[in-house]
Amino acid sequence: MSGLQSAANIPELRKRILFTLIMLAVYRMGVQIPTPGINGEALSAFFTQHAGTLFGMFNMFSGGALENFSIFALGIMPYISASIIIQLMTVVVPQLEALKKEGPSGTRKITQYTRYGTVVLSIIQGTFIATGLEGMAGPGGEAIVLLPGIEFKLMTMLTLTSGTAFIMWLGEQMTERGIGNGISLIIFAGIVARGPAAIVNSIQLVKAGEIALFFVPFLVLFMFFIVAVIVFFETAQRRIPIQYAKRVVGKKVYGGQSSHLPLKINISGVIPPIFASSIMMFPATIGSFIQIDWVQRVSSAMSPGTVYYYVCYVAMIVFFCFFYTAVQFKPDDVAENLKKNGGFIPGIRPGKRTSDFLDRVLTRLTVVGAIYLSAVCVLPTILISKFNIPFFFGGTALLIVVGVGIDTISQIESHLHMRNYEGFMKQGRIKGRR
């Protein structure tokens, strides 16, 4: 409470927090505005029937906007996809890599390309969604689209693209004028907004006898344990000592300081679980549309709760952990920068030896991070499939909620310490994830 009171005493921080809350309220209001031409009851029944497929996952990330088919139905996923594509392209396209090294001007150019990519992906996804909705029907056979045709496709595509562009603008405004990362906070708000409904659903399942009453305290304790594990691993670092050589320039001596290179255990963040979940949901999604025997058998074998699903899911998480870490952190560049600045790791020669050492340490950290992500994502999934726990309590959702919360509190802590106020935690500062 003292931390909240201190935050309220800083006018700039108070304005930033208030602006962020207003922008999140605008986003949640937009989620409730439906796209014209849709039978809402039939669509809601359709999503209830396909809650365990890819539709259910995207509905969670959009905060229920896809289930309501609101103007924000696409959510922020096109922007995230465009950002990931641009980041991957910087590895293979020399022009983008050069822009990345130019500093703020290059960053602005890459951001502009990301916006263009977001609009293009939104147009493509909006067109496919409009086309797919025309061929869907509710559980009772009622049509989801009231007046199908080219007019519906064009209107839906423009509406969804405009909604995604507006969400992108909201996120950028929150990042610039608010507190925390705007895009992450939008995803955070979408997941948290589904929490009350999931809790009510859990209570109803307990009353109906589908969840044993004695199991509820264990579930609450397990959730606290998972949150504690996520906080520990997301803030944990492997600090590699760095020593800078002394340089004599005239009568002055420069350098000689000691520092460290912090390497996170989970450099890739929540990207591996999101990608792995998307891929693993495809068999269940395809099986819901194609009524062929062998397709149904494959879909059943790869559904949550089977051994094949968990093995493939963990393999995907491990693969994307190593892949995205290799994209984000390059030991050769770090070793070269240390060498140019006169820095070295004690006991390790500069240059190739330093690069090999960093690569070896990073590989070990990535192995631990992949095991951590796999455990956090798989164990709650087993609870969901075995004990019928709502999807809100999935590991991926907890990862995003806790991670974004840590980042936001870290930024508030920085503002408080700049004004010599005590932070939220009296025993020490919260370390950021980046």
ZAMARGU-4260 file (C-alpha; in steps of 0.2 Angstrom, whole numbers, plus 5000, padded with zeros to 4 digits):
<rodrens>
0) 5000/5000/5000 | 5015/5012/5003 | 5021/5008/4986 | 5004/5013/4979 | 5003/5029/4989
5) 5021/5033/4983 | 5016/5031/4965 | 5001/5042/4968 | 5012/5056/4974 | 5022/5057/4958
10) 5012/5067/4945 | 5020/5060/4930 | 5019/5042/4935 | 5001/5045/4941 | 4996/5052/4924
15) 5005/5037/4915 | 4996/5024/4925 | 4979/5033/4923 | 4982/5035/4904 | 4986/5016/4903
20) 4970/5011/4912 | 4960/5022/4901 | 4967/5015/4885 | 4964/4997/4892 | 4946/5002/4896
25) 4944/5008/4878 | 4951/4991/4872 | 4939/4982/4883 | 4924/4992/4877 | 4929/4989/4859
30) 4929/4970/4862 | 4910/4971/4866 | 4906/4980/4849 | 4900/4966/4837 | 4904/4965/4819
35) 4888/4967/4808 | 4880/4953/4799 | 4884/4939/4812 | 4872/4928/4822 | 4879/4930/4839
40) 4870/4916/4847 | 4875/4903/4834 | 4893/4909/4834 | 4894/4908/4853 | 4888/4890/4853
45) 4900/4886/4839 | 4915/4892/4850 | 4908/4883/4865 | 4908/4867/4855 | 4926/4870/4848
50) 4934/4877/4864 | 4949/4865/4864 | 4954/4869/4846 | 4964/4883/4838 | 4949/4894/4839
55) 4949/4892/4858 | 4967/4897/4860 | 4965/4913/4849 | 4949/4917/4858 | 4959/4917/4874
60) 4972/4929/4867 | 4959/4941/4860 | 4950/4942/4877 | 4934/4934/4870 | 4933/4946/4855
65) 4934/4932/4843 | 4919/4923/4852 | 4909/4939/4851 | 4916/4942/4834 | 4918/4960/4839
70) 4928/4974/4829 | 4943/4968/4838 | 4941/4949/4834 | 4958/4948/4826 | 4966/4955/4842
75) 4984/4959/4842 | 4990/4943/4835 | 4993/4950/4817 | 5005/4963/4825 | 5014/4950/4835
80) 5015/4939/4819 | 5022/4953/4809 | 5035/4958/4822 | 5041/4940/4823 | 5042/4939/4804
85) 5052/4955/4803 | 5064/4949/4817 | 5067/4933/4808 | 5070/4942/4791 | 5083/4953/4799
90) 5094/4938/4800 | 5093/4933/4782 | 5090/4951/4774 | 5106/4961/4774 | 5096/4978/4772
95) 5085/4974/4787 | 5101/4969/4797 | 5109/4986/4792 | 5094/4996/4797 | 5094/4987/4814
100) 5112/4993/4817 | 5108/5011/4813 | 5100/5015/4829 | 5084/5025/4832 | 5082/5029/4814
105) 5083/5011/4808 | 5072/5006/4822 | 5058/5018/4816 | 5060/5011/4799 | 5058/4993/4805
110) 5043/4998/4816 | 5035/5006/4800 | 5038/4990/4790 | 5030/4980/4805 | 5014/4991/4804
115) 5013/4988/4785 | 5015/4969/4788 | 5001/4970/4802 | 4989/4978/4790 | 4993/4965/4776
120) 4991/4950/4788 | 4975/4958/4795 | 4968/4959/4777 | 4973/4941/4773 | 4966/4934/4789
125) 4950/4945/4789 | 4946/4938/4771 | 4949/4920/4776 | 4939/4922/4792 | 4924/4930/4783
130) 4925/4916/4770 | 4926/4903/4783 | 4911/4910/4793 | 4900/4908/4778 | 4902/4890/4777
135) 4900/4887/4796 | 4884/4883/4806 | 4880/4882/4824 | 4877/4866/4833 | 4858/4866/4828
140) 4862/4869/4810 | 4858/4888/4810 | 4868/4899/4799 | 4882/4910/4807 | 4882/4923/4793
145) 4865/4931/4791 | 4868/4938/4773 | 4883/4930/4765 | 4891/4937/4749 | 4904/4949/4743
150) 4897/4963/4753 | 4899/4953/4769 | 4917/4948/4765 | 4922/4966/4761 | 4914/4974/4776
155) 4921/4960/4788 | 4939/4962/4781 | 4938/4981/4782 | 4931/4980/4800 | 4943/4968/4807
160) 4958/4976/4798 | 4953/4993/4805 | 4951/4986/4823 | 4968/4978/4823 | 4976/4994/4817
165) 4967/5003/4831 | 4973/4991/4844 | 4991/4993/4837 | 4989/5012/4839 | 4983/5009/4857
170) 4997/4998/4861 | 5010/5011/4854 | 5002/5025/4863 | 5002/5015/4880 | 5021/5011/4877
175) 5025/5029/4873 | 5013/5039/4885 | 5008/5026/4898 | 5017/5013/4909 | 5024/4996/4903
180) 5023/4988/4886 | 5007/4992/4877 | 5006/4977/4866 | 5010/4965/4881 | 4997/4974/4892
185) 4983/4972/4879 | 4986/4953/4879 | 4987/4953/4898 | 4971/4962/4899 | 4963/4950/4887
190) 4968/4935/4897 | 4964/4942/4914 | 4947/4948/4908 | 4943/4929/4905 | 4948/4925/4923
195) 4931/4929/4932 | 4921/4918/4919 | 4934/4904/4922 | 4932/4905/4941 | 4913/4905/4940
200) 4914/4890/4928 | 4925/4881/4941 | 4913/4885/4955 | 4899/4878/4944 | 4909/4862/4941
205) 4912/4860/4959 | 4894/4862/4963 | 4889/4850/4949 | 4901/4837/4956 | 4913/4837/4941
210) 4927/4843/4951 | 4930/4836/4969 | 4928/4849/4983 | 4944/4842/4991 | 4954/4845/4975
215) 4951/4864/4975 | 4964/4869/4989 | 4976/4858/4980 | 4972/4868/4964 | 4975/4885/4972
220) 4991/4879/4980 | 4997/4872/4964 | 4993/4889/4955 | 5003/4898/4968 | 5017/4886/4966
225) 5017/4888/4947 | 5017/4907/4948 | 5032/4907/4961 | 5041/4896/4948 | 5038/4907/4934
230) 5043/4923/4944 | 5059/4914/4949 | 5064/4908/4932 | 5059/4924/4923 | 5070/4935/4935
235) 5085/4923/4936 | 5101/4927/4928 | 5118/4920/4924 | 5130/4934/4927 | 5146/4932/4917
240) 5160/4944/4925 | 5167/4956/4913 | 5184/4965/4916 | 5189/4981/4906 | 5208/4984/4903
245) 5216/5000/4909 | 5221/5013/4896 | 5232/5027/4899 | 5228/5043/4888 | 5240/5057/4893
250) 5240/5058/4911 | 5223/5050/4914 | 5219/5032/4916 | 5203/5025/4908 | 5195/5008/4911
255) 5199/4995/4924 | 5181/4993/4929 | 5173/4977/4933 | 5155/4973/4926 | 5145/4958/4921
260) 5135/4952/4906 | 5117/4946/4912 | 5111/4931/4903 | 5093/4926/4906 | 5088/4908/4908
265) 5073/4910/4897 | 5079/4922/4884 | 5065/4917/4871 | 5051/4922/4883 | 5033/4916/4879
270) 5036/4914/4860 | 5040/4895/4861 | 5024/4890/4870 | 5013/4901/4859 | 5021/4894/4843
275) 5020/4876/4849 | 5002/4878/4855 | 4997/4885/4838 | 5005/4871/4829 | 4998/4857/4841
280) 4980/4864/4840 | 4979/4862/4821 | 4975/4843/4821 | 4960/4846/4832 | 4955/4861/4822
285) 4956/4851/4805 | 4947/4836/4813 | 4932/4847/4817 | 4930/4851/4799 | 4935/4835/4789
290) 4924/4820/4793 | 4936/4807/4786 | 4941/4791/4796 | 4960/4793/4796 | 4959/4812/4799
295) 4948/4809/4814 | 4961/4795/4820 | 4975/4807/4818 | 4965/4821/4827 | 4961/4810/4841
300) 4979/4804/4843 | 4986/4822/4844 | 4972/4829/4855 | 4977/4835/4873 | 4978/4821/4885
305) 4987/4809/4874 | 5005/4804/4875 | 5009/4809/4857 | 5002/4826/4861 | 5013/4829/4876
310) 5029/4822/4867 | 5026/4833/4851 | 5022/4848/4862 | 5038/4847/4872 | 5048/4844/4856
315) 5041/4860/4848 | 5044/4870/4864 | 5062/4865/4864 | 5065/4868/4846 | 5057/4885/4846
320) 5067/4889/4862 | 5084/4886/4853 | 5078/4894/4837 | 5072/4910/4844 | 5087/4911/4856
325) 5099/4910/4842 | 5089/4924/4833 | 5089/4935/4848 | 5107/4933/4855 | 5123/4931/4844
330) 5139/4926/4854 | 5150/4932/4839 | 5143/4950/4840 | 5144/4951/4859 | 5162/4944/4859
335) 5167/4956/4845 | 5159/4971/4854 | 5169/4966/4870 | 5185/4965/4861 | 5183/4982/4853
340) 5179/4990/4870 | 5193/4982/4878 | 5183/4970/4888 | 5186/4952/4892 | 5180/4938/4903
345) 5193/4933/4916 | 5202/4917/4911 | 5195/4917/4893 | 5204/4925/4878 | 5195/4938/4868
350) 5188/4934/4851 | 5184/4916/4846 | 5187/4909/4863 | 5175/4921/4871 | 5162/4918/4858
355) 5163/4899/4861 | 5162/4901/4879 | 5146/4912/4878 | 5139/4900/4866 | 5142/4885/4878
360) 5134/4895/4892 | 5120/4900/4882 | 5116/4882/4876 | 5116/4876/4894 | 5104/4890/4900
365) 5093/4887/4885 | 5092/4868/4890 | 5086/4873/4907 | 5074/4886/4900 | 5066/4874/4888
370) 5064/4861/4903 | 5056/4875/4913 | 5044/4881/4899 | 5039/4863/4895 | 5035/4859/4913
375) 5025/4875/4916 | 5015/4872/4900 | 5013/4853/4901 | 5008/4851/4919 | 4993/4863/4919
380) 4988/4855/4903 | 4987/4838/4911 | 4976/4846/4925 | 4965/4853/4911 | 4963/4837/4902
385) 4962/4826/4917 | 4952/4836/4929 | 4942/4847/4917 | 4950/4864/4924 | 4946/4879/4913
390) 4958/4884/4900 | 4962/4901/4909 | 4973/4891/4921 | 4984/4885/4907 | 5003/4887/4908
395) 5004/4899/4893 | 4991/4911/4900 | 5000/4911/4917 | 5017/4914/4909 | 5010/4929/4900
400) 5001/4936/4915 | 5015/4934/4927 | 5029/4940/4914 | 5019/4956/4910 | 5016/4960/4928
405) 5034/4958/4932 | 5039/4970/4918 | 5026/4983/4922 | 5030/4983/4941 | 5049/4985/4936
410) 5045/5000/4926 | 5035/5008/4941 | 5049/5003/4953 | 5061/5013/4941 | 5050/5028/4942
415) 5049/5027/4961 | 5068/5025/4963 | 5071/5040/4952 | 5061/5051/4965 | 5069/5042/4980
420) 5053/5033/4985 | 5052/5016/4992 | 5046/5003/4979 | 5033/4990/4981 | 5045/4977/4988
425) 5055/4983/5004 | 5067/4968/5003 | 5074/4972/4986 | 5071/4978/4968 | 5062/4967/4956
430) 5073/4963/4942 | 5066/4965/4924 | 5065/4951/4912 | 5075/4960/4898
</rodrens>
